[in-house]
């Protein structure tokens, strides 16, 4: 396996979740996939509040990504790469989750009348994401693939306003996500079948 491209200096602020040391450990060599998400929340503070919530009583852990990129391009790392974050069902052990702060469908995620995406990612987020991907490729050469959360979780659920209508559970990172720009220079292949 050839090493990834040279990584530019991308500033990442560690801000570990309270339960991060309780998450399952993994070998860095097993990571071959990056999954891009959108928080579908108003801001990073609310995303942190959601991330700190305990959903798995046996382990005392919750749902979160590894990295969060705010609208101004600032990157925080909430979970170490050698820990399995709960961010996409069925792919957690082999993937890194990157969350982009974005309203998405907030606060009516599953309301059939409110499925329009509310904002695109900012130029600062795009630049930070591109830099982070290059940095990850340089550190973890087994990473070859990238996918959106919506590509890996295609489940439909009853709408919150009408149980007879089905809506997509996940639409992130959003219908206007700039895949061409993200893929250019990253060396990653976009996939829906990792």
QUIFEN-V509986 format. One record per residue. RES is the residue in three letters. OMEGA is omega in whole degrees, 0 to 359 (999 if undefined). BURIAL is b if it has 16 or more other C-alpha atoms within 10 Angstrom, else e. D_CENTER is the distance of its C-alpha to the mean C-alpha in Angstrom with 2 decimals. Layout:
RES|OMEGA|BURIAL|D_CENTER ; RES|OMEGA|BURIAL|D_CENTER
//
This chain:
UNK|180|e|25.01 ; UNK|181|e|25.23 ; UNK|179|e|23.24 ; UNK|180|b|20.52 ; UNK|177|b|21.54 ; UNK|184|e|22.66 ; UNK|172|b|20.03 ; UNK|178|e|20.81 ; UNK|178|e|20.78 ; UNK|183|b|17.42 ; UNK|178|e|17.76 ; UNK|179|e|15.31 ; UNK|176|e|16.50 ; UNK|178|e|16.22 ; UNK|189|e|16.05 ; UNK|173|e|15.90 ; UNK|183|b|15.49 ; UNK|183|e|18.98 ; UNK|189|b|18.35 ; UNK|180|b|16.31 ; UNK|177|e|19.51 ; UNK|178|e|19.94 ; UNK|181|b|16.83 ; UNK|177|e|18.04 ; UNK|177|e|18.70 ; UNK|176|e|18.14 ; UNK|180|e|19.56 ; UNK|180|b|17.63 ; UNK|181|e|19.49 ; UNK|183|e|17.76 ; UNK|180|b|14.33 ; UNK|188|b|14.43 ; UNK|171|b|11.08 ; UNK|178|b|7.83 ; UNK|180|b|5.17 ; UNK|182|b|3.93 ; UNK|165|b|3.43 ; UNK|184|b|6.41 ; UNK|187|b|7.96 ; UNK|178|b|11.13 ; UNK|185|b|13.19 ; UNK|185|e|15.87 ; UNK|182|e|14.93 ; UNK|180|b|13.32 ; UNK|179|e|16.21 ; UNK|176|e|15.56 ; UNK|179|b|11.89 ; UNK|178|b|13.55 ; UNK|178|e|16.18 ; UNK|181|e|13.97 ; UNK|181|b|12.23 ; UNK|182|b|15.80 ; UNK|179|b|17.09 ; UNK|178|e|18.48 ; UNK|184|e|17.88 ; UNK|186|e|19.33 ; UNK|182|e|22.85 ; UNK|181|e|23.93 ; UNK|182|e|21.50 ; UNK|182|e|21.04 ; UNK|181|b|17.24 ; UNK|181|b|14.52 ; UNK|176|e|10.96 ; UNK|171|b|8.20 ; UNK|175|b|5.44 ; UNK|183|b|7.51 ; UNK|176|b|7.23 ; UNK|179|b|7.63 ; UNK|182|b|9.45 ; UNK|184|b|12.27 ; UNK|179|b|14.40 ; UNK|179|e|16.91 ; UNK|178|b|14.70 ; UNK|182|b|14.90 ; UNK|172|b|12.32 ; UNK|174|b|12.28 ; UNK|184|b|11.51 ; UNK|182|b|11.68 ; UNK|178|b|11.90 ; UNK|182|b|14.00 ; UNK|181|b|13.12 ; UNK|176|b|16.05 ; UNK|180|b|14.70 ; UNK|176|b|12.89 ; UNK|178|b|10.11 ; UNK|183|b|10.09 ; UNK|178|b|6.80 ; UNK|184|b|8.30 ; UNK|175|e|12.08 ; UNK|184|e|14.08 ; UNK|187|b|11.80 ; UNK|185|b|10.82 ; UNK|186|b|13.84 ; UNK|187|b|13.24 ; UNK|172|b|9.61 ; UNK|178|b|7.37 ; UNK|176|b|3.78 ; UNK|182|b|3.19 ; UNK|176|b|3.67 ; UNK|179|b|6.85 ; UNK|183|b|9.81 ; UNK|180|b|11.51 ; UNK|183|b|14.10 ; UNK|180|b|13.25 ; UNK|182|b|15.97 ; UNK|356|b|16.53 ; UNK|185|e|18.76 ; UNK|188|e|19.94 ; UNK|187|b|16.89 ; UNK|177|b|19.21 ; UNK|185|b|22.39 ; UNK|181|b|23.67 ; UNK|185|e|25.20 ; UNK|181|e|22.05 ; UNK|179|b|19.59 ; UNK|178|e|19.65 ; UNK|190|b|16.56 ; UNK|181|e|17.77 ; UNK|175|e|16.41 ; UNK|178|b|15.03 ; UNK|182|b|13.09 ; UNK|176|b|15.70 ; UNK|179|e|17.39 ; UNK|177|e|16.55 ; UNK|180|b|12.77 ; UNK|180|b|13.44 ; UNK|180|e|15.75 ; UNK|178|b|13.57 ; UNK|180|b|10.72 ; UNK|179|b|13.70 ; UNK|179|b|15.25 ; UNK|179|b|12.43 ; UNK|178|b|12.13 ; UNK|179|b|15.92 ; UNK|179|b|16.06 ; UNK|178|b|13.90 ; UNK|179|b|16.09 ; UNK|182|b|19.15 ; UNK|186|b|18.38 ; UNK|186|b|17.13 ; UNK|178|b|19.19 ; UNK|179|b|18.30 ; UNK|180|b|14.94 ; UNK|189|b|16.08 ; UNK|176|b|13.60 ; UNK|180|b|10.48 ; UNK|171|b|9.42 ; UNK|178|b|7.85 ; UNK|181|b|7.07 ; UNK|178|b|10.58 ; UNK|184|b|12.10 ; UNK|178|b|11.58 ; UNK|184|b|12.38 ; UNK|182|e|15.42 ; UNK|174|e|17.28 ; UNK|181|e|19.50 ; UNK|176|e|20.85 ; UNK|179|b|23.90 ; UNK|181|b|23.48 ; UNK|180|b|24.08 ; UNK|182|e|27.05 ; UNK|184|e|28.61 ; UNK|178|e|28.12 ; UNK|180|e|29.79 ; UNK|177|e|27.03 ; UNK|175|b|23.80 ; UNK|176|b|20.50 ; UNK|177|b|17.11 ; UNK|183|b|14.98 ; UNK|176|b|11.71 ; UNK|185|b|11.94 ; UNK|20|b|8.61 ; UNK|175|b|7.99 ; UNK|185|b|11.76 ; UNK|180|e|15.05 ; UNK|180|e|15.89 ; UNK|186|b|12.85 ; UNK|184|e|14.83 ; UNK|182|e|14.18 ; UNK|180|e|17.59 ; UNK|180|e|17.09 ; UNK|182|b|13.82 ; UNK|182|e|15.61 ; UNK|177|e|18.85 ; UNK|182|e|19.58 ; UNK|184|b|16.44 ; UNK|181|b|18.34 ; UNK|177|b|15.51 ; UNK|176|e|16.28 ; UNK|184|b|14.31 ; UNK|171|e|14.82 ; UNK|179|e|14.73 ; UNK|183|e|16.83 ; UNK|999|e|15.48
//
